Amino acid sequence: MLHKKEKKAQEEMIGFALIIIIVAVILLAFLFLSSGDSGEENLDSYQVNSFLQSYLKYTTSCKDDSFSGNKTIQDLILDIDAGPGSTDCEGQSNNAKDVLENTSKEILNASWPVGPKRPTKGYKLEITQTSDNNPQPLIGVIERGMEESNATNIRGGKQDFSRGGSDYDITFKIFS
Amino acid sequence: MKIQQMAFMLVAVTIFFVLIGLVVLGIHLSGLEERATELSRKNARLLVSNLADSPEFSCGEALGSSRSDCIDMDKVMALSSKAETYEGLWGVSKIEVKRVYPERGSGGCNQGNYPNCNSIEVIDRLEGQNANFTSAQNFVSLCRKTSDGSQAINKCSMGKLLVSYENVA
């Protein structure tokens, strides 16, 4: 009789232990799912793409003869093929390449302050022209903070457009 | 005796589940404030990435062909003077447009110094409050019509659009 009772108690304890294990597994699964995250980095990449859009539409001090107004950065990129003297820029060199390089540096410095204590550790801007499957840099690579940057997070964006059989690619990367 | 054992078992299981429920509820509630702030941050990012293309801000066809991330400064300046009408439209505490390059003058824009100024506060419900807030920003073209002496021309500078939400206390 006593033996039977002990066996019954044992069975109940096993049942109780089983319930505890099942509940613990459900609890762990719940915790795992609720702590799973959210793709914050993807949300941030819109800034790089918006920057490129705005950068290409920035109005320089160079006069546009064919249209009332001044040339945008995108117009200057297309002008580089025409060579020195092709642009008329107020108070600046009349070489589209020089104006593009200087203006781009100033825009980047103002838009993406770089420093060890800042969110942006470095950046890199490349503008290339591809004709007959042969990519050539239009201006020198503009980069800052790349040497000392131990950045692990890279966000990038690309804009391209075509004219006269040439493809133009603007690639921008941010290191943070 | 058997009924007693069963009753004891039922009470034990019930107490166990109640304890588990309390632990789960505790974990859930402890992250609630953080999640509300995170949600505000996400909302701010989503809004800031789309706000420039809304009719109240966008350049539309007024400055050449339609383009994204382009803000009509004249429109925003007019909007800022009617801030109280639009205050509830976006459900945010602050919307600000800042010129990044080239900088012109200093301080905020008003009817007296526009366009030689750097920032326009469209809505500012945080002003004067010691509020804890979440912000998000995005790059935009700040464009407006101007004159070169003989004709109207388009002029675009680099800018940022900033959106702020008040955090849940």
Interface residues (C-beta under 8 A of the other chain):
Chain A: K8 E12 F16 I19 I20 V23 L27 F30 L31 S34 S38 L43 D44 Y46 Q47 S50 F51 Q53 S54 Y55 K57 Y58 T59 S68 G69 N70 T72 E106 I107 A110 S111
Chain B: Q5 M9 A12 V13 F16 F17 I20 V23 V24 I27 H28 G31 E38 K42 R45 L46 S49 A52 R67 S68 D69 C70 V100 Y101 P102 E103 Q137 N138 F139 V140 S141 C143 D148 Q151 A152 I153 N154 K155 C156 S157 M158 G159
